[in-house]
Amino acid sequence: MGFFWGSSFFWSLLERFYALMTATVTVCHQMYKSIFGI
């Protein structure tokens, strides 16, 4: 049971990190598009 809670906490943390990275990449891409016109 402890392992289950540990892994579920790990996956929620990973999911949150992935969402943060995706948002960061999207924002950076928008900035690059506005600056370089890509």
Secondary structure, 3 states (H helix, E strand, C coil): CHHHHHHHHHHHHHHHHHHHHHHHHHHHHHHHHHHHCC
